[in-house]
Amino acid sequence: MFEILSMAPPDAILGLNEAFRKDPNPLKINLSVGVYKDADGNTPILATVKEAERRLLASETNKSYLPIEGSPQYGKLMRELLFGPTHEIVTSQRACTAHTPGGTGALRVAADLLARKLAVGRVWFSKPTWDNHLNIFQAAGLQVDTYAYIDASGHGLDFAALLAALQKIPSGEAVLLHACCHNPTGIDPTADQWRQIAAVVHERQLLPIVDFAYQGFGEGLVEDAAGLLQLAQPGKELLVCSSFSKNFGLYNERVGALTVVAANQAAADIALSHVKTCIRVNYSNPPCHGAAIAATVLADAALRQQWEAEVAAMRKRISGMRTLFVDTMKAKAPQHDFSFIQQQRGMFSFSGLNPLQVDELRTKHSLYIVVNGGRINVAGMTEGNMDRLCSSIAAVL
Ligand SMILES: Cc1ncc(COP(=O)(O)O)c(C=O)c1O
C-alpha cells in the first residue's frame, strides 16, 4: 500500500526548525518559527502558569473526559477576554465557545462547520497569510482565494486595494481577517481602517472569521481587540479562532477556542450543537490540562493581574527588539532603510530579504529566516545576538 507514496514536502517553517537543530554552529540564530523567546533566548514557562499548575496538581480529582466543547467556564472566560466582560455578545449569550486544540484546531473546526453545515463554499485570505490557513481550509474541502493586502514596497498596507478586493467578494462567502499582529507581515489596519473594513464586510454580507492568535502582543490585551469589536456589531454573525499558545506560552498544551457569534441565543445554541458534531468525528473532545491552566489564571484576580503584566513584558521586549534592530541596522548598513520594522506589530515582519539572501544567511551565517518574504520572528532577537544578526544581514545585502 505505502509503496505508491513518495516523500511529502516538509512544512516550510517547521522544516527550517529541524535544519536549525542540526546546525552545529554554536552561534546559530533562529528567527523562523513563531515562538516567543526571552532576553536569554529561552521560551519561558510563565510564573502564573507554574502557579496554576501547582494548584491544579493539588486539587485535581479525576482524568475523566471533558464535554465535547470543553469546560463551560473556559468558554465563558475566553469570550470575556475576547469581547470584554460587559459586551453585549457576552451578556446576551448569543455566542458559544468550543475549546479546541490550539488556534489550529479552532480553524479546522471552523472550516468543517463551513464546509459541512453551512452553504459557504469559499473562504478569502489576505495575500500573504499564514501558510497553514490555506492548507487547513482546503483540507476541509473548501475553495480558497486571496484579497490584496500589502503595498508594492512590501512594508505597508495597500488599504485601497484591500477595500476594493473585499467589495468584490460575492455575498455569502467567508473572509478570514487577522485580528492583530498579522502573520507574516506584522502590518495591521488602523482603527479607522478597521471601521471601514467592518462596514464593507457587513454591507456585502460576508461571514468574518477572525483569527486571534496574538491577543496582547500588539498594543495590549484590550487594544488588540479593536478590529474584532468593529466586526462584532449588534446582531452580526462571526467566527473567532483564538489561541493561548502565544500569550500564555502554552504552545505544546494545545489551548485555543472556536467562538461562534450568532444573531441570538437560540441560534448560538443550535450552532454549538453543529460545532459539537464536527468535533466528535475529529478529536472527540479536547485535552484538559492547558485550558485548566488558562482558566485558573483568568478566574483568579491576583493571578490574572500578574499574567497581564507577563503579557505586557513579552510585548515590550518584542517592541524593544524592533527598535534595537532598526538602530543596529542603521549603523551597519546606513544605505538601507529598515525603519518600517518599528511600525509593525507582533512577532513577525517581512524583512524584504530575497530568497538568495535568505539562503546565504542560512548557509554562510547560520541565521535561519523564512524564505517567503524573508519573514523574521523579532522575538528571536536578543541583545546578545543582535550584533551578529545585523552584521550577517548587512553582509548579504
Ligand atoms: C496567524 C496564526 N493563526 C493561528 C495559529 C495557530 O496557533 P496554535 O495552533 O499554535 O495555537 C498561528 C500559529 O503560529 C498563527 O500564526
The ligand as an SDF file (V2000), in Angstrom:
LIG
                    3D

 16 16  0  0  0  0  0  0  0  0999 V2000
   -1.9870   33.5030   12.3400 C   0  0  0  0  0  0  0  0  0  0  0  0
   -1.9710   32.2640   13.1560 C   0  0  0  0  0  0  0  0  0  0  0  0
   -3.1260   31.6310   13.4040 N   0  0  0  0  0  0  0  0  0  0  0  0
   -3.1730   30.5160   14.1230 C   0  0  0  0  0  0  0  0  0  0  0  0
   -2.0430   29.9570   14.6490 C   0  0  0  0  0  0  0  0  0  0  0  0
   -2.1730   28.6730   15.4080 C   0  0  0  0  0  0  0  0  0  0  0  0
   -1.6430   28.6390   16.6480 O   0  0  0  0  0  0  0  0  0  0  0  0
   -1.7160   27.3600   17.5780 P   0  0  0  0  0  0  0  0  0  0  0  0
   -2.4110   26.2650   16.8570 O   0  0  0  0  0  0  0  0  0  0  0  0
   -0.3170   27.0190   17.8910 O   0  0  0  0  0  0  0  0  0  0  0  0
   -2.4910   27.8110   18.7700 O   0  0  0  0  0  0  0  0  0  0  0  0
   -0.8070   30.5670   14.4160 C   0  0  0  0  0  0  0  0  0  0  0  0
    0.4250   29.9750   14.9290 C   0  0  0  0  0  0  0  0  0  0  0  0
    1.5240   30.2760   14.5940 O   0  0  0  0  0  0  0  0  0  0  0  0
   -0.7820   31.7560   13.6610 C   0  0  0  0  0  0  0  0  0  0  0  0
    0.3570   32.3980   13.4040 O   0  0  0  0  0  0  0  0  0  0  0  0
  1  2  1  0
  2  3  1  0
  2 15  2  0
  3  4  2  0
  4  5  1  0
  5  6  1  0
  5 12  2  0
  6  7  1  0
  7  8  1  0
  8  9  2  0
  8 10  1  0
  8 11  1  0
 12 13  1  0
 12 15  1  0
 13 14  2  0
 15 16  1  0
M  END
$$$$
